[in-house]
Amino acid sequence: MAKEPGDDEMVIRNVEFLGGMAERHGWRPESSLPEVAFAGRSNVGKSSLLNSLVRRKSFARVSKTPGRTREINFFRINNDFVLVDLPGYGYARVSKDKKSEWRPMIESYLRRTTQLRGIVLLLDIRREPSDDDRAMLDFLAEMEIPTIVALTKRDKLSKVAAAGQVALISRALSLATEQVIPFSSQTGEGRLELLEAITELVQAVPEADPQ
């Protein structure tokens, strides 16, 4: 594959799985590195996006059954930051008991992690944002957590249709266009843009940190 322009800006050389947090206030790896978390509905294609992003085919297990991720999984990238894979939300066939376990765990992580620099929220470019998507965005806004929206499955639409959906979703969620990145795990479209956005999050100095 030909190298993308600027691809050396963030070459992912090393990926190390640190472990998973299975319950609220449960074990999590000790780390002083910045963290960037990925969230989205269980059928949004998060595993495929993560595999494409780090260029590791088995980095995040791709399952035909959405909702398989049961834990918050932590991966150290280049010893520069920690990528956090949050459990998928909103899948209808997941039991109510399981949903009630995941929500507090995700909210606890988001509220208590001082190293968190931002969230990449995944939405399906073909769909209107769900109530769960809107609730997550509202929660992130309340917490004042910087958020990037990646619109997955870009390759499923024509260029014109995709542009229309980007505009529609941006308006529906009152998002600035620079917050929205169309992404395709099949073609690699949006990969460089997402890596650049993540780099900016990682390098940003939190307001609470001493200058």
Summary of the structure (lengths in Angstrom):
residues: 211
radius of gyration: 16.3
end to end distance: 41.8
largest distance: 47.6
contacts: 606
relative contact order: 0.18
helix: 36%
strand: 21%
